[in-house]
């Protein structure tokens, strides 16, 4: 660590130590004693989750001790002031602990990362090896707590390396723990004397996996492969050991008959006939020929199957094409019929309105009624009786489409503020919706009211005529089956 940074940290700790010497604030925490203790417990839990208990262990223990005293007093029904005293002391210690923890995080950054990796690998399940390193680590954090920065800086790298070692130990234990147990059992059973070749093969596979993990602890896929191979070789070792013991207890003839029975069962499965008058090598050769013949037949069958599958796929494709063509024709007919029906209704609705009342046009699959004749009082959203005739025609137009979906759009000119115009256009659209629902035109769920304010003008705002054209209500009717 460079000297300026070290002096900066040292100054921080010294100033902190001075703060530690100041008395507690005069004000005590107030409130329900049960809630005070409960909140303090939550603060301790949060601090522990941030590892304050190991980054500043002494001060955290002081806070924990104060909490336990406060809780005991609470359980006994002691005075509020006594409980408040310990809660205040504990909070002060916890606050100091969190400040020191921040210093520890700065000084022990890489060491903390190594510790986190070791814990993630499960090193804490190793027991004593991990606890030894954890004790070394706590010496570092206690040294920082005691303003002994030089000790922490001097020994941090060594502790970091120790955490790295227990991390690798944990990774090895996770991957090879079962194999090591099998090897221990093998040593107890003296398998090395019974099946030395199989034992050495298994030991070699274990050592290879162990060495690889030591150099490549984060290559999970390859580690799993090597661990699986080592476990296979260990199981093979145990099997060969058991079989070796079995053969040792048998006479030579019994051993030969045992092998003969195994080969006969295999030959029967392969339809090679009775080969017991042949030696084992000849029997195996005959079985190998049978296997090759079966493999050739399987390949031929697989090839025929692929041809059949290809033929089936072609036929299915042709059938799908015919079905798709038929569906396309049917869809085209339905669309044409829907368009014809929509146009008929469009022409019918157009005749409902005079040019000064509304403009009716098609927009995609929607019919739009632009109500030119609707009138509202200036700055208001109240529907007056002179609008009822026009609205009844709108009802009639909606009814022409059965149960469509309707959108009421409110629009204003740009006179005044945008926010006021937005709210006014929304209220006017909702007033039209209320009228239609009240007169049983459609259920409320099928009508949506939206205000756009001045954001969608039809004409320039420079003339009174243009502004009048922009002040409007549009009714968008979407049939249940659009063309």
Secondary structure, 3 states (H helix, E strand, C coil): CCHHHHHHHHHHHHHHHHHHCCCCCCCCCCCCHHHHHHHHHHHHHHHHHCCHHHHCHHHHHHHHHHHHHHHHHHHHCCCHHHHHHHHHHHHHHHHHHHHHHHHHHHHCHHHHHHHHHHHHCCHHHHCHHHHHHHHHHHHHHHHHHCCCHHHHHHHHHHHHHHHHHHHHHHHHHHHHHHHHHHHHHHHHCCHHHHCHHHHHHHHHHHHHHHHHHHHCCCCHHHHHHHHHHHHHHHHHHHHHHHHHHHHHCCCHHHHHHHHHHHHHHHHHHCCCCCCCCCCHHHHHHHHHHHHHHHHHHHHHHHHHHHHHHHHHHHHHHHHHHHHHHHHHHHHHHHHHHHHHHHHHHHHHHHCCCCCCCEEEEEECCEEEEEECCCCECCCCCCECHHHHHHHHHHHHHHHCCCCCEEEEEEECCCCCCHHHHHHHHHHHHHHHHHHHHHCCCCCHHHEEEEECCCCCCCCCCCCHHHHHHHCEEEEEEECCCCC
